[in-house]
């Protein structure tokens, strides 16, 4: 913050003012950033969980279908 003020503002920011400004931002803006991060993580987790069935699904009762295919392939 001090560097930003030094390079972009007409006045420099002292240590005390920088600390107080940081405390203000953490208290006022921090929860909004945190809540957005939680919402983003929730959205990502919802997507991962919704795709889980498709990624991990296995057809059931396939033994006889595979055996029939093997027999047909041997008969060729």
Buried (B, 14 or more C-beta within 10 A) or exposed (E): EEEEBEEEEEEEBEEEBBEEBEEEEEEEEEEEEEEEEEEEEEEEEEEEEEEEEEEEEEEEEEEEEEEEEEEEEEEE
